[in-house]
Amino acid sequence: MAGTSTHTVTNQPPPLAGYDVFTADRALVEAVERYTGPELREEVLAELSGLGTAAGSAQAQEWGVRANEHPPRLSTHDRYGNRIDEVDFDPSWHRLLGKGVGAGLTGAWTRPAGHVRRAAGFVVWTQVEAGNCCPLSMTHAAVPALRTDPALAAVWEPLLTSAVYDPGLRPVTEKPGALLGMGMTEKQGGSDVRANTTEARPLAEEGTYTMTGHKWFCSAPMSDGFLVLAQAPGGLTCFLVPRVLPDGTRNVLLLQRLKDKLGNRSNASAEVEFAGTWARRVGEEGRGVRTIIGMVSATRLDCALGSAGLMRQAVAQAVHHCAHREAFGGKLIDKPLMRNVLADLALESEAATALSLRLAAAHDDGSERERAFLRLAVPAAKYWITKRCAPLAVEAAECLGGNGYVEESGLPRLVRESPLNSVWEGAGNVQALDVLRALRDEPGALDACLGEIGLAHGADHRLDRAVRDLFTELADLEGVEGRARRLVERLALVLQGSLLVRHAPPEVADAFCASRLGGDHGASFGTLPSGLDLAPVVERALPVL
């Protein structure tokens, strides 16, 4: 009826959809170009642009919404009372996971520049829906552990690195692709895996065991297999536990319940009991931690990459909103105080991307020096980048005002997801203690990190001063455990500063060094010092539709 309308919708930004998530991220594109050889660059950029276009589509965004609105459901028994221990997912979950597998997000180990292209893709695909990245991460990360047993690797590695997603529960020899999960922590031990009580007893066939015990966290319980730590006669040992046995019968994995988590709701995390469960040893008895450490390192890097992706999407949403929203006589993006906030967020996001992609490039290099660099830089980066994710996500949501508190905006899902990576694969204290362990036991790791930082020596006086302060911290290791977080934070910041000074636009490097290294910064975002050229920093972070 005429006259019933009370308002016309104006001054609202268009949806951030129908764009290329990869090419809209200048920092990510430049990092990929930096670490990809000229003979591969065109191919890799085109591949990532294809994934970025899929990630920015309205369809993929709807899959992400549905996967979280319709979380997985556990069915322990069928209608007749038979134990089945299956988890049902919304179809959107399978579409997301299938796209991630098809995009090569589990195939880094078999392609040239595989880790850089896969890391960039992981950053992109996390921005659609982070939960499905958990099984992608574990499947990717399992390869180095399995390579300690060439016979197992010959069967499993081609399936784990396959671009085919096959969710059916069948013997892996009948499948074109497979996923792998992990079970390490237990109720009584948590991060102290040497306190595990799950027991593995040898069977007659060499390398096979029967397992009894439990795992407090087992993510992606519908995977085709799991790497599990258990106590064998020779000590803590790594095992491969297949979901389905070679004869087609189900292995004994009793799913007790699914965790009701703060975020990451699309992804199933289960408590699982083993009761006479068949397992195959991976590596030697008593060397379980050493065997699985390659998987742990790879998943820790994925925690940093995942947080970098979440930060980028939060910043993209905030800058996009402010570029279209008018208030107090002009665009929000042009208001000096809002520009300060947006630039501060953009700096944090770009620094996370720069350091994460540098670590991926070190994996591709594979030299002894780069492996030493990763030993120290991965736990430091994992500690710091994941810690910065939650406050950034909250501040980005605030940039949208009340709209950012409404589920339809997508920001609440980012906020709920943002603390996860700081807990996963060892919380902050675990990472800090791991850095101390590397400093104590592997001097080559510190040399490699200092060599990387030193590539920017003399380029910025604030960075040089921060490096000297780091040397002071390193020179006094008496009672260092109590201040380990401070030391790790400084290490991560000077690594980020060195990368930005060498590779980022001058405005970005100047603002980062002034605020993060020069000490001219408040306790919250939006407190960058005066005199900086912030407009280009914000413009660089704006996604172009």
C-alpha positions in Angstrom: 0.0 0.0 0.0 1.2 3.5 -0.7 2.4 5.5 2.2 3.3 2.5 4.4 7.0 2.7 4.0 8.7 4.5 6.9 12.2 4.6 5.6 14.6 4.1 2.7 17.8 2.1 3.3 20.8 4.4 2.8 24.4 4.8 4.0 25.0 1.0 4.2 28.1 -0.6 2.6 27.6 -3.2 -0.1 28.3 -6.8 0.8 31.9 -7.7 0.7 31.3 -10.5 -1.8 32.0 -11.2 -5.4 35.7 -10.4 -5.2 39.1 -12.1 -5.3 40.2 -12.6 -1.7 43.8 -13.3 -2.9 44.5 -10.5 -5.3 42.7 -8.0 -3.0 45.4 -8.7 -0.4 48.4 -6.7 -1.6 50.7 -7.9 1.2 49.9 -11.6 0.5 50.3 -11.2 -3.3 53.7 -9.5 -2.8 54.9 -12.2 -0.4 54.0 -14.9 -2.9 55.8 -13.1 -5.7 58.8 -12.6 -3.4 59.2 -16.3 -2.6 58.1 -17.9 -5.9 60.6 -18.3 -8.8 59.9 -16.5 -12.0 59.3 -19.8 -13.9 56.4 -20.6 -11.5 55.1 -17.2 -10.6 52.4 -16.8 -13.3 51.1 -20.3 -12.6 51.0 -19.8 -8.8 49.3 -16.4 -9.0 46.7 -17.7 -11.3 46.0 -20.7 -9.1 45.7 -18.6 -6.0 43.5 -16.0 -7.8 41.1 -18.9 -8.7 40.9 -19.9 -5.1 40.5 -16.3 -4.1 37.6 -15.8 -6.4 35.9 -18.9 -5.0 36.6 -17.7 -1.5 35.1 -14.3 -2.2 31.9 -15.7 -3.8 28.6 -15.4 -2.2 28.1 -19.1 -2.5 31.3 -20.0 -0.5 30.4 -17.4 2.1 27.0 -19.1 2.5 28.6 -22.5 2.9 30.6 -21.0 5.8 27.5 -19.6 7.4 25.6 -22.9 7.1 28.5 -25.1 8.3 28.5 -23.1 11.6 24.7 -22.7 11.9 24.3 -26.5 11.5 27.2 -28.0 13.5 28.2 -31.7 13.4 26.1 -34.3 15.3 27.4 -37.4 16.9 25.6 -40.8 16.4 27.1 -43.4 18.6 24.6 -46.2 17.7 22.4 -47.0 14.7 18.6 -47.6 15.1 19.2 -51.3 16.0 21.6 -50.6 18.8 24.9 -51.3 16.9 27.8 -49.1 17.7 28.7 -46.9 14.7 30.5 -43.9 16.2 29.9 -41.6 13.3 29.6 -37.8 13.0 27.1 -36.2 10.6 28.0 -32.9 8.9 25.9 -30.4 6.9 26.5 -30.7 3.2 28.2 -27.3 3.3 31.0 -28.8 5.3 31.8 -31.3 2.6 31.7 -28.7 -0.1 34.2 -26.5 1.8 36.5 -29.4 2.6 36.3 -30.7 -0.9 37.2 -27.3 -2.3 40.2 -27.0 0.1 41.5 -30.5 -0.8 41.0 -29.8 -4.5 42.9 -26.5 -4.2 46.0 -28.4 -3.0 45.8 -27.4 0.7 47.1 -30.8 1.7 49.6 -31.1 -1.2 52.5 -28.9 -0.3 55.1 -31.7 0.0 54.8 -32.8 -3.7 54.8 -29.5 -5.7 57.4 -26.9 -6.5 57.1 -23.9 -4.2 54.5 -26.1 -2.6 54.6 -24.6 0.9 54.4 -21.0 -0.2 51.5 -21.5 -2.6 49.8 -23.8 0.0 50.4 -21.2 2.8 48.8 -18.4 0.8 45.9 -20.6 -0.1 45.4 -21.5 3.6 45.3 -17.8 4.5 42.7 -17.2 1.7 40.5 -20.2 2.5 40.6 -19.5 6.3 38.7 -16.3 5.5 35.7 -18.3 4.2 35.4 -20.7 7.1 38.2 -21.6 9.6 36.8 -24.9 10.9 37.4 -26.9 7.8 41.0 -25.8 7.8 41.6 -28.1 10.8 41.5 -31.4 8.9 43.3 -29.8 6.0 46.1 -28.7 8.4 46.5 -32.1 10.1 46.4 -34.0 6.8 49.1 -31.8 5.4 51.2 -31.9 8.6 51.1 -35.7 8.9 53.4 -36.3 6.0 56.8 -35.7 7.7 55.9 -38.0 10.6 54.8 -40.8 8.2 58.0 -40.4 6.2 59.9 -41.9 9.2 58.4 -45.2 8.0 58.9 -45.5 4.2 56.4 -48.4 4.0 53.6 -46.5 5.6 54.5 -43.3 3.6 54.3 -45.3 0.3 50.7 -46.1 1.1 49.4 -43.0 2.8 51.3 -40.0 1.4 49.8 -40.2 -2.1 46.4 -40.2 -0.6 47.0 -37.4 1.9 48.5 -35.2 -0.8 45.7 -36.0 -3.3 43.4 -33.3 -4.7 40.4 -35.7 -4.4 38.1 -35.5 -1.3 36.4 -38.8 -0.5 34.5 -38.7 2.8 33.4 -42.3 2.8 34.7 -44.7 5.5 36.5 -47.5 3.6 39.9 -49.0 3.6 42.3 -46.4 2.4 43.6 -48.7 -0.3 40.2 -48.3 -2.0 40.1 -44.5 -1.8 41.5 -41.8 -4.2 42.2 -39.5 -1.2 42.4 -39.6 2.6 42.4 -37.3 5.6 44.4 -37.7 8.8 43.7 -36.5 12.3 45.7 -36.5 15.5 45.3 -37.5 19.1 47.9 -36.4 21.6 46.4 -34.9 24.8 44.7 -36.6 27.6 42.7 -35.5 30.6 45.4 -35.9 33.2 48.3 -34.5 31.2 47.2 -31.9 28.6 50.3 -30.4 27.0 52.5 -32.7 29.1 52.1 -35.6 26.7 54.8 -37.7 28.5 52.1 -38.1 31.2 49.9 -40.0 28.8 48.5 -43.3 30.1 47.1 -44.8 26.8 48.8 -48.2 26.5 49.9 -50.0 23.4 50.8 -53.7 23.6 52.7 -55.5 20.7 50.9 -58.1 18.6 52.6 -61.0 16.8 53.0 -59.1 13.5 56.0 -56.8 13.6 55.0 -53.1 14.1 51.4 -53.8 15.1 49.8 -53.2 18.5 46.6 -53.2 20.4 45.8 -49.9 22.1 43.7 -49.1 25.3 43.1 -45.7 26.7 41.6 -42.4 25.8 42.2 -39.0 24.2 40.7 -35.8 25.5 40.9 -34.0 22.2 40.6 -35.7 18.8 39.8 -33.3 16.0 38.1 -34.4 12.8 37.0 -37.8 14.1 35.7 -38.9 10.7 39.2 -38.8 9.2 40.6 -42.0 7.6 43.3 -42.3 10.3 45.0 -40.7 13.3 48.5 -40.2 14.6 48.3 -41.0 18.3 50.8 -41.0 21.1 50.7 -44.0 23.5 53.0 -45.8 26.0 54.6 -48.9 24.4 57.0 -51.2 26.3 59.9 -49.0 25.1 58.3 -45.7 26.1 56.1 -43.0 24.5 55.6 -44.0 20.9 53.8 -42.6 17.8 51.1 -44.8 16.2 48.9 -44.7 13.1 45.4 -45.7 14.0 43.2 -46.3 10.8 39.5 -45.7 11.0 38.8 -48.7 8.9 40.9 -51.9 8.9 42.2 -53.5 5.7 39.5 -56.1 5.7 36.8 -53.4 5.7 35.7 -53.7 9.4 35.7 -50.6 11.6 38.5 -50.1 14.0 37.5 -49.5 17.7 37.2 -45.8 18.1 34.5 -45.1 20.6 33.4 -41.5 20.3 32.2 -40.4 23.8 31.0 -36.9 23.0 31.7 -33.9 20.8 33.2 -30.8 22.5 30.8 -27.8 22.8 33.3 -25.1 21.8 33.4 -21.3 21.9 34.0 -21.1 18.2 35.2 -23.5 15.4 31.8 -24.9 15.7 31.7 -26.4 12.2 34.6 -28.7 13.0 34.0 -31.8 15.2 36.3 -32.3 18.2 35.7 -35.5 20.1 36.7 -37.4 23.2 37.6 -40.9 22.1 38.2 -44.2 23.9 40.4 -47.0 22.6 39.5 -50.5 23.7 41.6 -53.1 21.9 42.1 -50.7 19.0 44.5 -51.9 16.3 47.5 -49.6 15.6 50.6 -49.5 13.5 53.8 -48.1 15.0 55.4 -45.1 13.3 59.1 -44.7 14.1 60.9 -46.4 16.9 59.5 -47.2 20.3 60.2 -44.5 22.9 60.7 -41.8 20.3 57.1 -40.8 19.8 57.7 -37.0 20.4 60.6 -36.9 18.0 58.6 -38.8 15.4 55.6 -36.5 15.6 57.5 -33.3 16.1 57.5 -32.6 12.3 53.7 -32.7 12.4 53.6 -30.4 15.4 55.9 -27.8 13.7 53.7 -27.8 10.6 50.5 -27.4 12.5 52.0 -24.6 14.6 52.8 -22.8 11.4 49.3 -23.3 10.3 48.1 -21.7 13.5 50.0 -18.6 12.5 48.7 -18.8 9.0 45.2 -19.3 10.2 45.4 -16.3 12.5 46.9 -14.2 9.7 43.9 -15.2 7.6 41.4 -14.3 10.3 43.1 -11.0 10.9 43.1 -10.2 7.2 39.4 -10.9 6.9 38.6 -8.8 10.0 40.6 -5.9 8.6 39.1 -6.2 5.2 35.6 -6.1 6.7 36.4 -3.1 8.8 38.1 -1.0 6.1 35.4 -1.9 3.6 32.7 -0.8 6.0 34.4 2.5 6.7 35.1 3.2 3.1 31.4 3.2 2.4 29.9 4.4 5.6 29.3 8.2 6.2 29.2 9.8 9.6 29.7 13.4 10.9 29.9 14.9 7.4 32.2 12.5 5.6 33.4 8.9 5.0 34.5 7.2 8.1 37.7 6.1 6.4 38.7 9.7 6.1 38.2 10.7 9.7 41.6 11.0 11.4 40.8 8.9 14.5 39.2 6.1 12.5 42.1 6.2 10.0 44.5 5.7 13.0 42.5 2.7 14.1 42.3 1.1 10.6 46.0 1.7 9.9 46.9 0.2 13.2 44.9 -2.9 12.5 46.3 -3.1 8.9 49.9 -3.0 10.3 49.2 -5.9 12.6 47.6 -7.9 9.8 50.4 -7.3 7.3 53.1 -8.1 9.8 51.5 -11.4 10.5 51.2 -12.2 6.8 54.8 -11.3 6.1 56.3 -13.5 8.9 54.0 -16.5 8.2 54.9 -16.5 4.5 58.6 -16.2 5.3 58.3 -19.4 7.4 56.5 -21.2 4.5 59.4 -20.2 2.2 61.9 -21.6 4.6 60.1 -25.0 4.4 60.4 -24.8 0.6 64.1 -24.0 0.8 64.8 -27.0 3.1 68.5 -26.1 3.7 70.1 -26.8 7.1 70.2 -23.1 7.9 66.5 -22.6 7.1 65.6 -25.6 9.2 67.5 -24.1 12.0 65.6 -20.8 11.4 62.3 -22.6 11.6 63.2 -24.3 14.9 63.2 -20.9 16.7 61.0 -18.8 14.5 58.0 -21.1 14.3 57.2 -21.2 18.0 57.9 -17.5 18.3 55.6 -16.6 15.4 53.0 -19.0 16.6 53.1 -17.4 20.1 52.9 -13.8 18.9 50.7 -13.9 15.8 48.0 -16.0 17.5 48.1 -13.7 20.6 47.4 -10.7 18.4 44.4 -12.2 16.6 41.8 -11.9 19.3 42.2 -8.2 20.2 42.4 -7.3 16.5 39.2 -9.2 15.7 37.3 -7.4 18.6 38.6 -4.0 17.5 37.6 -4.7 13.9 34.1 -5.6 14.9 33.9 -2.3 16.8 34.7 -0.5 13.6 31.2 -1.6 12.4 29.6 -0.3 15.5 26.5 -2.2 16.6 26.4 -3.9 13.2 29.6 -5.7 14.1 27.9 -7.3 17.1 25.2 -8.9 14.9 25.7 -12.4 13.5 24.8 -11.4 9.9 27.9 -9.2 9.7 30.2 -12.3 10.1 32.4 -10.5 12.7 31.1 -12.4 15.7 32.2 -15.7 14.1 35.7 -14.2 13.5 35.7 -13.0 17.2 34.8 -16.5 18.5 37.4 -18.1 16.3 40.1 -15.7 17.1 41.4 -17.2 20.4 41.6 -20.8 19.1 45.0 -20.8 17.4 46.7 -19.5 20.5 45.5 -22.6 22.4 45.8 -25.2 19.6 49.1 -27.1 19.3 50.4 -25.7 22.6 49.2 -22.6 24.3 51.4 -19.5 24.9 53.5 -20.8 27.7 54.3 -24.0 25.7 55.5 -22.0 22.8 57.6 -19.7 25.0 59.2 -22.7 26.8 59.9 -24.2 23.4 61.8 -21.1 22.4 63.9 -21.4 25.5 64.6 -25.0 24.7 65.8 -24.1 21.2 68.0 -21.3 22.6 69.6 -23.7 25.1 69.9 -26.8 22.9 70.3 -25.6 19.3 72.6 -22.5 19.0 72.3 -22.7 15.2 68.7 -21.7 15.5 69.5 -18.4 17.2 72.3 -17.7 14.6 69.9 -18.3 11.8 67.2 -16.0 13.3 69.8 -13.2 14.0 71.1 -13.6 10.4 67.6 -13.1 9.1 67.0 -10.0 11.3 70.4 -8.6 10.4 69.5 -8.4 6.7 67.8 -5.1 7.7 70.7 -3.7 9.8 71.1 0.0 9.4 67.8 0.5 7.5 65.8 1.8 10.5 67.3 3.1 13.8 64.3 1.9 15.8 64.7 -1.6 14.5 68.4 -1.5 15.3 67.7 -0.3 18.8 65.1 -3.1 19.3 67.7 -5.6 18.2 70.1 -4.3 20.7 67.5 -4.7 23.4 66.9 -8.2 22.3 70.6 -8.9 22.6 70.4 -7.6 26.2 67.6 -10.0 26.9 69.5 -12.9 25.4 72.7 -12.1 27.4 70.9 -12.5 30.7 69.3 -15.9 30.8 69.4 -16.2 34.6 65.8 -16.9 35.7 64.7 -16.5 32.1 61.6 -18.7 32.4 59.6 -16.1 34.3 60.2 -13.6 31.5 60.1 -16.0 28.5 57.0 -14.4 27.0 58.7 -11.0 27.0 61.7 -12.5 25.2 59.6 -14.3 22.6 57.5 -11.2 22.0 60.6 -9.2 21.2 62.0 -11.8 19.0 58.8 -12.0 16.9 58.5 -8.2 16.7 62.1 -7.7 15.4 61.6 -10.5 12.9 58.4 -8.8 11.6 60.2 -5.4 11.7 63.1 -6.7 9.6 60.7 -8.2 7.0 58.6 -5.0 6.7 61.6 -2.7 6.5 63.0 -4.8 3.7 59.8 -5.6 1.8 56.8 -3.4 2.7 56.1 0.1 1.4 58.0 2.8 3.4 54.8 4.1 5.1 54.0 0.6 6.4 57.5 0.0 7.7 57.8 3.5 9.3 54.5 3.1 11.1 55.3 -0.4 12.3 58.8 0.6 13.6 57.5 3.7 15.3 54.7 2.0 17.1 55.9 -1.6 17.7 59.6 -1.1 18.0 60.0 2.6 18.9 57.6 2.4 21.8 55.4 5.2 20.6 52.1 3.3 20.9 49.3 3.1 23.5 47.8 0.0 25.0 45.0 -0.3 22.4 44.6 -0.1 18.7 44.3 3.4 17.2 47.1 4.9 19.2 49.7 5.3 16.5 51.9 8.4 16.9 51.3 11.6 15.0 53.4 12.5 12.0 52.9 9.2 10.2 51.5 8.9 6.6 48.5 6.6 7.4 46.3 7.1 4.4 48.4 4.8 2.1 48.5 2.2 4.8 44.7 2.1 5.0 44.3 2.3 1.2 46.6 -0.7 0.9 44.4 -2.7 3.1 41.1 -1.9 1.3 39.7 -4.8 -0.7 38.6 -3.8 -4.2 35.4 -5.3 -5.4 
